[in-house]
Amino acid sequence: MESDPRRWQALALVCVAFFMTVLDVSIVNVALPSIGRSLHFSETGLQWVITAYAITFGGFLLLGGRTADILGRKRIFLAGVLLFSAASLVCGLSGSAGVLVAARAVQGLGAAIVSPATLSIITTTFEEGAERNKALGIWGAMGGSGAAAGVLFGGILTKYLGWEWIFFVNVPVGALVLALAPRVVRESRAPGERQGFDVVGAGSVTAGLALLVYAISKAPVDGWANGTTIGLLIGSAAILAFFVLWEARVPKPIMPLGIFRIRTLAGANIVGVLLGASVFANFFLLTLYVQNVLGFSALKTGLTFLATAGTTVIVAGLSQWLTTKIGPRPVMAAGMALNTAGLVWYAHIPVHGSYTRDLLPGYLLVGFGLALAFIPVSIAALAGVGPRDAGLASGLINTAQQVGGAIGVAIASSVAVSRATHLLHTGSSQAAALTHGYALAFWVVAGVSAAGVVTSLALVRGEEPVGEEEPVEAFG
C-alpha cells in the first residue's frame, strides 16, 4: 500500500469526529437535571435522552462499518458527520421532550456511521505495523479520554452557557470536519463488494442489537425478572441467532463469520465488551456518587474527571509503544488489572468522602488502566484484517464496546438501586443507603473488569508483537 502524504492530517480529522461521538455518550449525564426542568420531562422519561442515543448507536454500528466498506469509507464518514451535526443542532433547539429524544436517536445513528468509518479509514490509510499502531494510539487516546472528558465538558457548558450548548458545540466542529475532510481523506472501499448487499443480514443484526440495547437499558426500571424484559431479551436472542444462521448460508454476508478465525481479533472483541461494561458503569456510578452523596455541582463533578481524562491522554503514547514492542496481550492485561484496582478502590467510598483522599487515587488508576487497555484492544481488534474487511472489524469492536457499556450501566444501576432501596427500608439514611448501593455496584463492576484480565491472557495471542500476522480475508 502506497503511503498517503496527507495521512496524518486525515488522522487528525477523523480523530476529532470520533472524539465528538464518544463525548456525546457521557456529556449529557451531568446536564440531565437541567434538561428535565427545562423541557418538563417525567421522572421515567428523562432516561430516554440517554437511551435513545444508546439504542441507535449500538444497533447500527455493524451496519455502519460494513456499509463504509461497500459504498466508500470517506463518503460514508462525511454522511455520518453531516447527520450527527444536523441532529446535534436540532437537539440544542428542541422545545419539547419528544423532539429532543427523536433528535438524540438520529444523533446516535450518525455516531454509528462515524465511529467505525474513522477506524476503517485509519486501517486503510496506514500500513499494519508500528505506524498504524501509532495512529491507533492517537485514536485510542481520543476514545479512552472521551467518556471522561464528556463529564467535564458537560459540567462546564451546562454551568456557564446552558444545557443546549452540549449539543451546539458539535455543529462548528462538524462543519470544520466536513470542510477539510474532502481534501485530506482518501477514498477507499472493499474491492468487488458493490453488488449483492446483504439486506436481510443488515436488517436482522440491526434489529437484534437495537432490541438488546433497549431491553438492557429498560431493565433497571422495569426489573430483570419482569415479563417484558425477559420477552425483549428472548426476542433479541432469537433475531441474533437467526442472523448468525443466515450469515453462514448467504453468498455475500454483511458479517462473514470467517473473520473470527483471527484469534486475536475474537479475543479483543470479548475484552472490548468487558472494558466497555466496566468503564461506562464506572463513570455512571461516580457521577451519581459525587452529585447525590457528596453534593458536588455539575461543574465540580466534571472537573473531578479531569484527572482520568488527562492521565489517559498522557499514558496513551506509552500504551501504543508497549503494544508495538511486546504485543497486545500483556499491555491489555495490565490495563484491565489497573482498571480493576481503581474500581476496588471506589468500592470503599465513605458517606462523607474527600476527593483527594477517597477518589483521586482511583481516578488516576483508572486513567492509567484505560489507556493501557483501550489502545491494545483497538489495535488487536484490527490485527491481521485485510483491507476488504476493515469496516467490518471496526464495526465489530465499536459494537462490542457500546453493547458492553449498555450492559455495564444497566447492571450497575440495578445493583445500586436494589441495595439502596433495601437499606432505606431498614432505616438507613439516604446518604448511607446510596453510598453502600454504589459501593456494592463498584464491587460487581470490578469483577467484570477482572474477567477482562483473564480473557486478555487466555484468548489474545501474545507470542509476537501486533503487525506480524498475515492478513486474513473473512471471505477466504
C-alpha positions as CSV (number, residue, x, y, z in Angstrom):
1,M,0.0,0.0,0.0
2,E,1.4,3.4,-1.1
3,S,1.8,5.8,1.8
4,D,-0.7,8.7,1.8
5,P,1.2,12.0,2.1
6,R,-1.8,13.5,3.9
7,R,-2.4,10.6,6.2
8,W,-1.6,12.5,9.4
9,Q,-3.9,15.3,8.6
10,A,-6.6,12.7,7.8
11,L,-5.9,11.1,11.1
12,A,-6.4,14.4,13.0
13,L,-9.8,15.0,11.3
14,V,-11.2,11.5,11.9
15,C,-10.0,11.6,15.5
16,V,-11.8,14.9,16.1
17,A,-15.0,13.4,14.6
18,F,-14.6,10.2,16.7
19,F,-14.0,12.2,19.9
20,M,-17.2,14.1,19.3
21,T,-19.3,10.9,19.1
22,V,-17.7,9.4,22.3
23,L,-18.1,12.7,24.1
24,D,-21.8,12.6,23.5
25,V,-22.3,9.3,25.3
26,S,-21.4,10.9,28.7
27,I,-21.7,14.7,28.1
28,V,-25.4,14.6,28.7
29,N,-25.2,12.9,32.1
30,V,-24.5,16.0,34.2
31,A,-26.9,18.1,32.3
32,L,-29.9,15.8,32.8
33,P,-31.4,17.7,35.7
34,S,-31.3,21.0,33.8
35,I,-32.8,19.3,30.7
36,G,-35.5,17.7,32.8
37,R,-36.5,21.1,34.3
38,S,-36.4,23.0,31.0
39,L,-38.4,20.5,28.9
40,H,-40.6,19.2,31.7
41,F,-39.6,15.5,31.4
42,S,-41.2,13.0,33.6
43,E,-39.0,11.1,36.1
44,T,-39.1,7.9,33.9
45,G,-38.9,9.8,30.6
46,L,-35.6,11.6,31.3
47,Q,-33.6,8.3,30.8
48,W,-34.7,8.4,27.2
49,V,-32.3,11.3,26.5
50,I,-29.5,8.7,27.0
51,T,-31.3,5.5,26.0
52,A,-32.4,6.9,22.5
53,Y,-28.8,7.6,21.7
54,A,-27.5,4.3,23.0
55,I,-30.1,2.2,21.1
56,T,-29.3,3.6,17.6
57,F,-25.6,4.0,18.3
58,G,-25.2,0.4,19.5
59,G,-27.8,-1.0,17.0
60,F,-26.4,0.5,13.8
61,L,-22.6,0.2,14.3
62,L,-22.1,-3.1,12.5
63,L,-24.3,-1.9,9.6
64,G,-22.4,1.4,9.5
65,G,-19.0,-0.3,9.4
66,R,-19.9,-2.7,6.6
67,T,-21.7,0.0,4.6
68,A,-18.5,2.0,4.6
69,D,-16.6,-1.0,3.2
70,I,-19.1,-1.3,0.3
71,L,-20.1,2.3,-0.5
72,G,-16.8,4.0,0.3
73,R,-15.3,4.9,3.7
74,K,-14.8,8.6,3.0
75,R,-18.3,9.0,1.6
76,I,-20.0,7.3,4.5
77,F,-17.8,9.1,7.0
78,L,-18.9,12.5,5.6
79,A,-22.6,11.4,5.5
80,G,-22.3,10.4,9.2
81,V,-20.7,13.7,10.3
82,L,-23.4,15.6,8.4
83,L,-26.2,13.6,10.0
84,F,-24.6,13.8,13.5
85,S,-24.0,17.6,13.3
86,A,-27.6,18.3,12.0
87,A,-29.1,16.2,14.7
88,S,-27.0,18.0,17.3
89,L,-28.3,21.3,16.1
90,V,-31.9,20.0,16.4
91,C,-31.1,18.7,19.9
92,G,-30.0,22.1,21.1
93,L,-33.0,23.8,19.5
94,S,-35.5,21.3,21.0
95,G,-38.5,22.9,22.6
96,S,-40.1,19.7,23.8
97,A,-39.1,16.3,25.3
98,G,-40.3,14.4,22.2
99,V,-38.2,16.4,19.8
100,L,-35.1,16.0,21.9
101,V,-35.5,12.3,22.2
102,A,-36.1,11.9,18.5
103,A,-33.1,14.0,17.6
104,R,-30.9,12.1,20.1
105,A,-31.9,8.9,18.2
106,V,-30.8,10.4,14.9
107,Q,-27.7,11.7,16.5
108,G,-26.9,8.1,17.7
109,L,-27.4,6.9,14.1
110,G,-24.9,9.5,12.9
111,A,-22.4,8.3,15.6
112,A,-22.9,4.7,14.5
113,I,-21.9,5.7,11.0
114,V,-18.9,7.9,12.0
115,S,-17.2,5.7,14.6
116,P,-16.5,2.6,12.6
117,A,-15.7,4.7,9.5
118,T,-13.0,6.6,11.4
119,L,-11.4,3.3,12.4
120,S,-11.6,1.7,9.0
121,I,-10.1,4.9,7.4
122,I,-7.1,4.7,9.7
123,T,-6.8,0.9,8.9
124,T,-6.7,1.5,5.2
125,T,-4.6,4.7,5.3
126,F,-1.8,3.3,7.5
127,E,0.2,0.1,6.8
128,E,-0.1,-2.5,9.5
129,G,2.8,-2.3,12.0
130,A,4.4,0.5,14.0
131,E,3.0,3.4,12.0
132,R,-0.6,2.1,12.2
133,N,-0.2,1.3,15.9
134,K,0.9,4.9,16.5
135,A,-2.1,6.2,14.6
136,L,-4.4,3.9,16.6
137,G,-2.7,5.0,19.8
138,I,-3.8,8.6,19.0
139,W,-7.3,7.4,18.0
140,G,-7.4,5.3,21.2
141,A,-6.4,8.3,23.4
142,M,-9.4,10.2,21.9
143,G,-11.7,7.3,22.7
144,G,-10.3,6.5,26.1
145,S,-10.5,10.1,27.3
146,G,-13.7,11.0,25.5
147,A,-16.1,9.5,28.1
148,A,-14.3,11.2,31.0
149,A,-13.9,14.5,29.1
150,G,-17.7,14.3,28.3
151,V,-18.5,14.6,32.0
152,L,-16.0,17.5,32.3
153,F,-17.2,19.5,29.3
154,G,-20.8,18.8,30.2
155,G,-20.4,20.4,33.6
156,I,-18.6,23.4,32.2
157,L,-21.1,24.1,29.3
158,T,-24.2,23.5,31.5
159,K,-22.9,25.8,34.2
160,Y,-21.9,28.8,32.0
161,L,-23.8,28.5,28.7
162,G,-26.8,26.2,29.4
163,W,-27.5,22.6,28.5
164,E,-28.3,23.5,24.9
165,W,-24.6,24.1,24.3
166,I,-23.6,20.5,25.0
167,F,-25.2,19.9,21.6
168,F,-24.5,23.2,19.8
169,V,-20.7,22.7,20.3
170,N,-20.8,19.8,17.8
171,V,-22.1,22.0,15.0
172,P,-19.0,24.1,14.3
173,V,-16.7,21.1,14.9
174,G,-18.7,19.0,12.4
175,A,-18.7,21.9,9.9
176,L,-14.9,22.1,10.1
177,V,-14.5,18.3,9.5
178,L,-16.9,18.5,6.5
179,A,-15.0,21.4,5.0
180,L,-11.5,19.8,5.4
181,A,-12.1,16.1,5.1
182,P,-12.7,16.0,1.3
183,R,-9.2,17.4,0.7
184,V,-7.2,15.2,3.0
185,V,-9.1,11.9,3.5
186,R,-8.6,9.4,0.7
187,E,-11.5,7.3,-0.6
188,S,-11.3,3.5,-0.3
189,R,-13.8,0.6,-0.4
190,A,-13.7,-3.2,-0.3
191,P,-12.8,-4.5,-3.8
192,G,-15.6,-6.3,-5.6
193,E,-18.3,-5.6,-2.9
194,R,-20.5,-3.1,-4.8
195,Q,-23.1,-5.8,-5.7
196,G,-25.2,-8.1,-3.6
197,F,-25.7,-6.1,-0.4
198,D,-27.0,-8.4,2.4
199,V,-30.3,-6.7,3.2
200,V,-31.6,-9.5,5.4
201,G,-28.4,-9.7,7.4
202,A,-28.2,-5.9,7.8
203,G,-31.8,-5.7,9.0
204,S,-31.6,-8.6,11.4
205,V,-28.4,-7.6,13.1
206,T,-29.5,-4.0,13.4
207,A,-32.9,-5.0,14.8
208,G,-31.3,-7.6,17.2
209,L,-28.7,-5.3,18.6
210,A,-31.1,-2.3,18.9
211,L,-33.6,-4.6,20.8
212,L,-30.8,-5.9,23.0
213,V,-29.7,-2.4,24.0
214,Y,-33.3,-1.3,24.5
215,A,-34.0,-4.3,26.8
216,I,-30.8,-3.8,28.8
217,S,-31.5,0.0,29.2
218,K,-35.0,-0.6,30.4
219,A,-34.2,-3.5,32.8
220,P,-33.1,-1.3,35.8
221,V,-36.5,0.5,35.6
222,D,-38.8,-2.5,34.8
223,G,-36.8,-5.2,36.6
224,W,-34.7,-8.0,35.2
225,A,-37.4,-10.6,36.1
226,N,-40.2,-8.5,34.5
227,G,-42.0,-10.3,31.7
228,T,-41.4,-7.5,29.3
229,T,-37.7,-7.5,29.9
230,I,-37.4,-11.3,29.6
231,G,-39.5,-11.2,26.4
232,L,-37.4,-8.4,24.9
233,L,-34.2,-10.3,25.7
234,I,-35.5,-13.6,24.2
235,G,-36.7,-11.7,21.1
236,S,-33.2,-10.1,20.7
237,A,-31.5,-13.5,21.2
238,A,-33.8,-15.1,18.6
239,I,-33.2,-12.4,16.0
240,L,-29.4,-12.5,16.5
241,A,-29.4,-16.3,16.3
242,F,-31.3,-16.0,13.0
243,F,-28.7,-13.5,11.9
244,V,-25.8,-15.9,12.6
245,L,-27.5,-18.8,10.8
246,W,-28.3,-16.5,7.8
247,E,-24.7,-15.3,7.6
248,A,-23.4,-18.9,7.5
249,R,-25.5,-19.6,4.4
250,V,-25.8,-16.4,2.3
251,P,-23.2,-15.9,-0.5
252,K,-22.2,-12.3,0.3
253,P,-22.9,-11.8,4.1
254,I,-22.7,-8.5,5.8
255,M,-20.6,-10.2,8.6
256,P,-18.6,-13.1,7.2
257,L,-18.1,-15.4,10.1
258,G,-14.7,-16.3,8.9
259,I,-13.3,-13.2,10.4
260,F,-13.5,-14.9,13.8
261,R,-10.8,-17.3,12.7
262,I,-8.4,-14.5,13.7
263,R,-8.0,-15.4,17.3
264,T,-6.5,-12.1,18.4
265,L,-9.5,-10.2,16.9
266,A,-12.0,-12.6,18.6
267,G,-10.3,-12.2,22.0
268,A,-10.0,-8.4,21.6
269,N,-13.8,-8.1,21.0
270,I,-14.6,-10.1,24.1
271,V,-12.3,-7.9,26.1
272,G,-13.9,-4.9,24.4
273,V,-17.3,-5.9,25.8
274,L,-15.9,-6.2,29.4
275,L,-13.9,-3.0,29.1
276,G,-16.9,-1.1,27.8
277,A,-19.1,-2.5,30.6
278,S,-16.6,-1.5,33.3
279,V,-15.8,1.9,32.0
280,F,-19.3,3.2,31.3
281,A,-20.6,1.7,34.6
282,N,-17.7,3.3,36.5
283,F,-18.4,6.8,35.1
284,F,-22.1,6.4,35.7
285,L,-21.7,5.4,39.3
286,L,-19.0,8.1,40.0
287,T,-21.2,10.8,38.6
288,L,-24.1,9.8,40.8
289,Y,-21.9,9.4,43.9
290,V,-20.2,12.8,43.7
291,Q,-23.5,14.6,43.0
292,N,-26.0,12.7,45.1
293,V,-23.8,11.9,48.1
294,L,-21.0,14.5,48.1
295,G,-23.3,17.2,46.8
296,F,-21.0,18.4,44.0
297,S,-22.3,20.8,41.4
298,A,-22.4,19.8,37.7
299,L,-19.2,21.9,37.1
300,K,-17.4,20.4,40.1
301,T,-18.4,16.9,39.1
302,G,-17.0,17.5,35.6
303,L,-13.7,18.8,37.0
304,T,-13.2,15.7,39.1
305,F,-12.9,13.6,35.8
306,L,-10.0,15.8,34.5
307,A,-7.6,13.5,36.4
308,T,-8.8,10.4,34.5
309,A,-9.1,12.2,31.1
310,G,-5.6,13.8,31.4
311,T,-3.9,10.6,32.6
312,T,-5.4,8.6,29.7
313,V,-4.1,11.1,27.1
314,I,-0.6,11.2,28.7
315,V,-0.3,7.4,29.0
316,A,-1.6,6.7,25.5
317,G,1.8,7.1,23.9
318,L,3.4,4.6,26.3
319,S,0.5,2.2,25.7
320,Q,1.0,2.3,21.9
321,W,4.8,1.9,22.2
322,L,4.5,-1.1,24.5
323,T,1.9,-2.8,22.3
324,T,4.2,-2.4,19.3
325,K,7.2,-3.7,21.2
326,I,5.8,-6.6,23.2
327,G,2.3,-7.3,21.7
328,P,-1.2,-6.5,22.9
329,R,-1.7,-9.3,25.5
330,P,0.5,-8.1,28.4
331,V,-0.4,-4.4,27.9
332,M,-4.1,-5.2,27.7
333,A,-4.0,-7.4,30.8
334,A,-2.0,-4.8,32.7
335,G,-4.5,-2.1,31.7
336,M,-7.5,-4.2,32.8
337,A,-5.7,-5.0,36.1
338,L,-5.1,-1.3,36.9
339,N,-8.7,-0.6,35.9
340,T,-9.9,-3.3,38.3
341,A,-7.7,-1.8,41.1
342,G,-9.3,1.6,40.6
343,L,-12.8,0.0,40.8
344,V,-11.8,-1.8,44.0
345,W,-10.6,1.5,45.4
346,Y,-14.0,3.1,44.6
347,A,-15.8,0.2,46.3
348,H,-14.5,1.6,49.6
349,I,-16.1,5.0,49.2
350,P,-17.4,6.6,52.5
351,V,-20.5,8.6,53.1
352,H,-18.5,11.7,54.0
353,G,-15.8,11.4,51.3
354,S,-12.9,13.6,50.3
355,Y,-12.0,14.0,46.6
356,T,-8.2,14.0,47.3
357,R,-8.2,11.1,49.8
358,D,-11.1,8.9,48.7
359,L,-11.4,9.5,44.9
360,L,-8.2,10.8,43.3
361,P,-6.2,7.6,43.6
362,G,-9.0,5.8,41.8
363,Y,-9.3,8.4,39.1
364,L,-5.5,8.0,38.4
365,L,-5.6,4.2,38.4
366,V,-8.5,4.1,36.0
367,G,-6.8,6.7,33.8
368,F,-3.7,4.5,33.5
369,G,-5.7,1.4,33.1
370,L,-8.0,2.9,30.4
371,A,-5.0,4.0,28.2
372,L,-3.2,0.7,28.7
373,A,-6.4,-1.4,27.9
374,F,-8.3,0.6,25.3
375,I,-5.4,1.1,22.8
376,P,-4.2,-2.5,22.6
377,V,-7.8,-3.7,22.4
378,S,-8.3,-1.4,19.4
379,I,-5.0,-2.5,17.8
380,A,-5.7,-6.2,18.4
381,A,-9.2,-5.9,17.0
382,L,-7.7,-4.9,13.6
383,A,-4.6,-7.1,13.6
384,G,-4.5,-9.5,10.7
385,V,-7.6,-8.0,9.0
386,G,-7.3,-7.5,5.2
387,P,-8.4,-4.2,3.6
388,R,-11.6,-5.8,2.4
389,D,-12.9,-6.2,6.0
390,A,-11.6,-3.0,7.6
391,G,-15.1,-1.6,8.2
392,L,-16.4,-4.9,9.4
393,A,-13.7,-5.2,12.0
394,S,-14.1,-1.6,13.0
395,G,-17.9,-2.0,13.4
396,L,-17.4,-5.2,15.5
397,I,-15.1,-3.6,18.1
398,N,-17.2,-0.5,18.4
399,T,-20.3,-2.7,18.8
400,A,-18.6,-4.8,21.4
401,Q,-17.7,-1.7,23.5
402,Q,-21.1,0.0,23.1
403,V,-23.2,-3.0,23.9
404,G,-20.8,-3.8,26.8
405,G,-21.3,-0.2,28.0
406,A,-25.1,-0.6,28.0
407,I,-24.9,-3.9,29.8
408,G,-22.5,-2.5,32.4
409,V,-24.6,0.6,33.2
410,A,-27.8,-1.5,33.4
411,I,-26.3,-4.0,35.8
412,A,-24.6,-1.3,37.9
413,S,-27.8,0.7,38.2
414,S,-29.9,-2.4,39.1
415,V,-27.4,-3.4,41.9
416,A,-27.1,0.1,43.3
417,V,-30.8,0.8,43.3
418,S,-31.7,-2.6,44.8
419,R,-29.2,-2.3,47.6
420,A,-30.0,1.3,48.4
421,T,-33.8,0.6,48.5
422,H,-33.3,-2.3,50.9
423,L,-31.1,-0.2,53.2
424,L,-33.7,2.6,53.2
425,H,-36.4,0.2,54.2
426,T,-34.2,-1.0,57.2
427,G,-33.8,2.6,58.5
428,S,-30.5,3.8,56.9
429,S,-30.2,7.5,56.0
430,Q,-30.4,8.3,52.3
431,A,-26.7,9.2,52.0
432,A,-25.6,6.0,53.7
433,A,-28.0,3.9,51.6
434,L,-26.9,5.4,48.3
435,T,-23.2,5.1,49.3
436,H,-23.5,1.4,50.1
437,G,-25.5,0.8,47.0
438,Y,-22.9,2.4,44.8
439,A,-20.1,0.6,46.7
440,L,-21.7,-2.8,46.1
441,A,-22.1,-1.9,42.4
442,F,-18.4,-1.0,42.2
443,W,-17.5,-4.5,43.5
444,V,-19.7,-6.1,40.8
445,V,-18.1,-3.9,38.1
446,A,-14.6,-4.7,39.5
447,G,-15.5,-8.4,38.9
448,V,-16.4,-7.7,35.3
449,S,-13.1,-5.8,34.8
450,A,-11.2,-8.7,36.5
451,A,-12.8,-11.1,33.9
452,G,-11.2,-8.9,31.3
453,V,-7.7,-9.6,32.7
454,V,-8.3,-13.3,32.5
455,T,-9.8,-13.1,29.0
456,S,-6.8,-11.0,27.8
457,L,-4.3,-13.6,29.0
458,A,-6.4,-16.6,27.8
459,L,-7.6,-15.5,24.4
460,V,-5.3,-12.8,22.9
461,R,-2.2,-14.0,21.2
462,G,1.0,-12.9,22.9
463,E,3.9,-14.7,21.2
464,E,4.6,-11.8,18.8
465,P,4.1,-8.0,18.5
466,V,1.0,-6.9,16.6
467,G,1.7,-6.2,13.0
468,E,3.5,-9.5,12.1
469,E,0.4,-11.6,11.2
470,E,-0.7,-12.3,7.7
471,P,-4.0,-10.6,6.9
472,V,-7.0,-12.9,6.8
473,E,-9.9,-12.3,4.4
474,A,-13.2,-13.1,6.0
475,F,-14.5,-14.3,2.7
476,G,-11.4,-16.5,2.1
